[in-house]
Amino acid sequence: MVDEEGNRFSARAARYARVGANVGAVAARMAGSRLVGGGGVWGNHAAALAQALGGLKGPMMKVAQMMASIPDLLPPEYAEELQKLQSEAPPMGAAFVKRRMQAELGAEWRSRFAAFDIHPAAAASLGQVHRAAATDGTALACKLQYPDMKSAVEVDLHQLDIVFSLHRRLNPVIDTSEMTKEIGERVREELDYCREAKHAALYRDMLANVDEVRVPGVRAELSTGRLLTMDWLEGGKLLAFKQADEAARNRIARAMFKAWWIPFSRFGVIHGDPHLGNYTVFGSGKDQEAQGINLLDYGCIRIFTPKFVGGVVDLYEGLLHKDFARTVHAYETWGFRGLTKDLAETLNIWARFIYAPLLDDRVRSVADGVAPAHYGRKEAFIVHQALKKRGPVLVPREFVFMDRAAIGLGGAFLHLGARLNFYQLFHETMGKFSADALKERQDGVLAKAGLPPPI
């Protein structure tokens, strides 16, 4: 097999030329406006940055939208503009797909499938998905990575860091340096389809007894570092069920809750990409009534130490019983340093918002009267304003995808209009926490999947 796109200097140089001119110009404008005291500059720069990124596909789009989905990582104006970007890339043509498949599986790659649709079923930021059939007739999904992605990721991460490091200097309320490192590591991991295959195996193991959640099997013999072949799981798009009856919408939401909280509470693992396209809904009976969800993508997975999970429990218990000292202990467990009473109280504004449905023992929505796109933005703004007086604060990197996933799940529940007793669901799922028991379970599933323990 031919490795046709290592982290090549030529590919990186070409990407630098295209990306650097656009992003560098925005960074220069930001600095210049601040020096001359321009008013309302963040909104103008956000629009300019979105325009600069608008013609670029690949990881730049993924990273930008990832940053936009984490409340208070960016100014609200930036988040609003970057969320408008379309993440779908132009698909690779048929001839290109054939060359890529040959590079991954060899010259006789066609003979290894009963059928292979050369036209993609879906195209995204880092690769595209093709429908296929195994020689035994099983429906398959082949996820094929675009060429030169290693080079593109390194260039795009470097250029975006220029803009956001400048933003930290001009508006230093929250130090996002650790958060951007975390994002960089997760995006790099998403390029490794061998690792993603292990993540899928991990989830099949962790959710084996959860009937409402289906995880595709991986065909290792048809997978490589840049080609991931899994079972094709039939299902409808999540948003197509917005008008379904309330019982069906609640079943979908309950399945999503379990798909996230069971791996985290019992094994210290989270799915860090809450994009609605990563779920489809399966049904049963003649009318295919919604019964549960298919979980489709395993590129962005975060594995935590039992100590970190214990911090989540401590924060919950501290808020539930109004035990301020326990909430402070939770933040310190996660790596927040130098917390004053005022800073801890400011962080609790955000924590109470995230935990609100889990603290309230009744049937309710995640947040009444809030549009999915605005979920968390008001509270993030309040925290940001408070930190201007009491900050700055360095946010630990482990915090990033917990935040992002919480917002993503909340937004999905709002899209569905789900009404559940989240308090009961949380207690049923979490049970009585034991760090030792979690470590034992975690060590077992990670070793079975061939993954290292968290550091």
Secondary structure, 3 states (H helix, E strand, C coil): CCCCCCCCHHHHHHHHHHHHHHHHHHHHHHHHHHHCCCCCHHHHHHHHHHHHHHCCCCHHHHHHHHHHCCCCCCCHHHHHHHCCCCCCCCCCCHHHHHHHHHHHHCCCHHHHCCEECCCCCEECCCEEEEEEECCCCCEEEEEEECCCHHHHHHHHHHHHHHHHHHHHHHCCCEECHHHHHHHHHHHHHHCCHHHHHHHHHHHHHHCCCCCCEECCCECHHHCCCCEEEEECCCCEEHHHHCCCCHHHHHHHHHHHHHHHHHHHHHHCEEECCCCHHHEEEEEECCCCEEEEEEECCCCCEEECCHHHHHHHHHHHHHHHCCCHHHHHHHHHHHCCCCCCHHHHHHHHHHHHHHHHHHHCCCCECCCCCCCHHHCCHHHHHHHHHHHHHHCCEECCCCHHHHHHHHHHHHHHHHHHCCCECHHHHHHHHHCCCCHHHHHHHHHHHHHHHCCCCCC
